[in-house]
Amino acid sequence: MIANARMYSVVPAAAEAWKTLLAGVALRADVGLDVIDYPAPAPLSDLWARPDMAAIFMCGLPFSRSAMRPDILVAPAPSPAGFDGKPHYWSDLVVHADSPFQTLPDTFGHRLALTVRDSQSGYVAPLRLLAAYGGPEPLYDEVIAPRVTPVGAITAVTEGLAEVAPVDAYAFRLLQRFEPELTSQVRVIAQTEIRPVPLLVASTPRSEPLAAALLTAHEDSALAPVMANLLLDRFVQPDPGAYEVLPGEYEAMLAFWRSHTLAARIHRRLIP
């Protein structure tokens, strides 16, 4: 059985910390786990379709829309301010630190970066927020090619490919910890609504010893420093019902942008 934290392995140092944590939890639970590498741009949908998942991070949107839902293992409760020790998150809309933009409407008429269509944080959440401003005229000049990862979204802004991009709030704080030189080049001008955070799932009935080891990992003197490094307060058992809102919001968002104009030019892989 495999484990992987690709969604929050935002840079190599974070990936190594996740591997250390997952391997340590498996040892504590006396469960055999192969903590695998699965770097971008390999599609996460292929990872989530594997039959041997034991502890894999999965976005709440594809989890909630899956015909054969995987079993919930646990969810992270990030430690930074605003998370309040709860398994939730949001998207931060970032612009270049030196740009003149102060509000989200200031970015209209320019270029927007998104990640991929099955992403809650990089696609659905920002497009739901932008729907409040939608109308017959394009909001943006262009929606650029999919950026796939949080780093891709941020570098779209820092490299001048787009003026604004959404970033998973927990991923952004991990990047602030591990790549401060990168994140210092952007600033947040808007935030989306809070929604349930990506969760660790299993393709077969979850291992109760593994779940128990994760739920108490913050109490382990060997694992607590790794969790602190990953900005984790603890792991918790999330409410499955919290994810039920996501499919309806996804469909409503698509319906809205099919009848309104998001941008004059939209990359074909991101057309709602």
VENLINTA-V309718 format. One record per helix or strand. SS is the DSSP state (H for helix, E for strand). FROM is the first residue (numbers start at 1). LEN is the number of residues. If there is no record, write none. Layout:
{{SS:FROM:LEN} {SS:FROM:LEN}}
//
This chain:
{{E:2:3} {H:6:3} {H:12:18} {E:34:2} {H:44:5} {E:53:6} {H:60:6} {E:71:8} {E:88:2} {E:91:6} {H:104:4} {E:111:3} {H:120:14} {E:140:4} {H:150:9} {E:164:5} {H:169:10} {H:180:4} {E:186:6} {E:195:2} {E:199:4} {H:208:8} {H:217:3} {H:224:6} {E:232:5} {H:240:20} {E:263:4} {H:268:3}}
//
